[in-house]
Amino acid sequence: MSDAAWTDELRDFVDLKPRKSLAAEAAENLREFIMLGKLAPGMPVRERDLAEAFGISRTPLKEALRILESEGLIVYGPTRRPSVADPSLDEINDWLRVQGALEALAGELACSEATDRQLAEIERINASIKEARDTDGQLEAFRRDMAFHTAIVAAAGNAALAETHASYNARLWRVRFLSSQRIPGREATRREHRDIVQALKARDSAAASRALQQHLRTAETNIAAAMADLASEKESD
C-alpha cells in the first residue's frame, strides 16, 4: 500500500470515531489500528503521516504515543524513533500468566464483593457476545468479550487490581483479538465463559478462580496457534 493510500485509510477510519480529547482520541485510534494489524508489530510509526491523518499537530500525537508506550504497545529505539512493539511469544505467555493470576483473584473477590446487579451485568455481557458476532462482526464480539473480563475485575472492588489488570490487558489486546478470530477455539471459550458465570452466580470463589485460570490457559493455547498461523501466512507470501 502506498503512503498516500495508507494515510487516506487511516483518515477514513478516524472520521468514524466519536470525538474525545486530541491525545486520548489519537491513542484510542492507534491502539485499535495496532489491534487490527493496520500498524503491524515492528512497524515504524510515521509521526508526520499520523498527525496529518488525525488532523492534529504532533504535540498531542506525541502524548498519545507516550500513553501507548506506557501500555507496552509502542517502543522507542536508541534514536528515540517510535515503532510498534513486537513481543515474543515467551513475553506474551509471561503476560498471560500474570493476567490469569489477576483474573483468578478478581473472580474470588467478586464472589464476596459483587452486587447482584454487577453479576447480572456480567451475565448479560456474556450473553451478548455471540449476537454481536452474528450481527456486528468479530471486532464488536471481541470488545464484548473484553468487557466481560473487565466487568469481573470491576466487580472485585479492588482499585489496585483493576489498574494492574488494565495495564496487562492493553498489552494483550492485539494477540487476543488475533486469537479470537480462530473458529476452532470459540466453543471452548463459550463453555468456559458459562462456567465462569455459573461460579460467580453461585458465589463459589474456588470454582470461579479455577474457571478463570483455565480460561487464560485456553487463551494461551489459542494465541500460540494464532501466531503460528500468522507466521505461516507471512512465509507463504
N, C-alpha and C positions, 0 to 999 in steps of 0.2 A: 504494500500500500504506500502511495506517495505521501510526503509530508503534508501537502495541502489536503489530500483526502482524509488523512488521519485526523488533522485538526478540525475539518468540517464534521466528521463523525462525532468527535468529542463535543463540539459546539451543539450539534443537534441533540445529543444526549442530555447535556446540561440544561437546554431550554425546556425540557420536560419536568425539571425538578422544582419543588416549591422553594421560595427564597428564604434564606437564613442570613446570618452574618457572613460576610465575604469569606473569611478564613474557614468558618465551620462548613459552609456550603462547598468550598473547594476541597476540604478534607473529606467530606462525605462522597463527593463525586470521584475523587482519586481512589478512595477506599473501594468504591463499587467497581471502578474500572479495573483495579488490581484483582478483585474477586472474579470478575468476568473474563479476565485474561486479556483485556484490551491494553493493559500495561503489564507485560509479561515479566516473570521473575528474571532479574539481572538486567532488565532494560534501563538504559539511561533515561532520566527524567529531563525533558527539554523544557526548562522553565519558561522561556520566552513563548514557545508554542502553546504551552498550557495556559499561561496568562492571557494570551490572545483568545484562545478557545473559551475561557471562562469569562472574558470581558472584564478582567480585573487587572490591577497593577501587580508587580512582582512582590510587593510587600506582604499583602495578605496571602499570596501563594506561598511565600517562604514560611509564613506562620503555619499554613496548612501542612507543609512538608515537615515542619518540626513536630506537629501533632502526630503525624504518621510515623515519624522516626521514633517517638516515644512508645508507639504501639508495636514497633518492630517490623513495620511494613516498608519503610524507607531506610536505606543506609547511605552513609556518606563515605566516599573513598578518601585517600590521602590528599587529594586536591580539593576536597570539600564539594565535589560534584555529586548530586543525589542520584540514586538508582533504586529500582525496586528490589527489595530483599529477595534472596534466593536460598531459603533454608534447606538444609539437607534433611533426608528422611529421619536420620537419627535425632536431629534437633526437633523436628516436628513430633516425633514419638515422645521425646522428653516433655514437651509442652502438653501433649495429650495426657500423659500420666499425671502431671500436676493438675490438669483440668479435671481428670477423673476423680482425684482426691478431693478437690474443691467441691465438685458437684455431689459426691457421696456425702460430704459433710453438710452441704446445703439440704440434701434430702432428709438427713437425720434431724436437722434443726427445724425444717419446715413441718415435720410431723408433730412437733410440740408447739411451734410458734405461729404457724399459718392460721389465718382465719378461714372459716368455711367459705367465705366469698372468694378468697385467694385460691383455695383448692378448686372451687367451681370454675374459676377463670383458667386455671392450668388445664383442666379437663376440656374446657371449651376451645382453647387454642389448639390442643392436640387434635380434637375432632375436626378442626377446620383445615388441617394440613392437606389431606387428600383432595378435598374440594378445591382448595386453592390451586393445587397442581393441575386438576382437570379443567379448571375454568380460566386461570390466570398464568399458568406455566410454572416451570420448575423454580425460577427465581423467587416468585412470591411464596411458593411452598417452602423454600429454604428459609425465607425470612420468618415464616410462621414457626418453623422448626426451631430456629434460634430463639424466637420469642418464648417458646415453650421452656427452653432451658433457662433463659433469663428470668422468667416468672417464678421458677422453682427457687432460684437463688434469691430473688427479691422476697419470697415468702419465708425465707430463713431468718429475715430480720437482723442481719449482721452486715453493717456497712463496710467493714474491712474485707469481709469475704466477697461482697458484691464488687468492690473496687478491684480486687486481685483477679476475680473471675473475668471482669470486663477486659482487663489487660491481656490475658491469655486468649480470650475469645477473639479479640481483634487480630491477633497473630494467626489464628487458625481458620479465619473465615474463608480464605481463598481455597485451602485444601479441603475444607469441609464442604464447601459448595461444589467443588470438583467431584468429590466422592458421592455427593447427593444425587448426581446425575446418572449414577450407575444403577440400572434397574435391578440387577441381582441382589443388591443389598437392601432394597426397600421393604420387603416383607419382614425381615428381621428387625428393621428399625421400627416398623409399626407395632410389631409384637412387643418389643422392649418398651416402647412408649406406653402401651397398655399396662404392662407390668408396673411401670413407674407410677402411673396414675392410680392404679388399684392400691399400691402400697401406701401412697400418700393419703388417699381417702380413708384407708384403714388406720392411718396414723401409726403404721408399723415402721419404726425407724430403721431397724435392722434390714427389713426387706427393701425399703427404699434405697438404702445405701448400697445393698448388693445389686439391685436393678440398675442403678446409675453407673456403678463401676463396670458392670457387664456391658452396658450401652457404650461406654467410652472405649472398652476393649474392641467391640464391634467396629466402632468408628476408626480405630487404629488399623484394623484389618482392611476396611474399605478404602481408607486413604492410601495405604500401601499399594493396593490393587489399582486404584485410580492413577496414581503416579507412575506405576509401571505401564499402564495403558498409554499414558501421555508420552512417556519416553519412547515407546514402540512407534507411536504415530510420528514423532519427530524423526526417528531413524528412517522411516519409510518415505518421508517427504523428499 
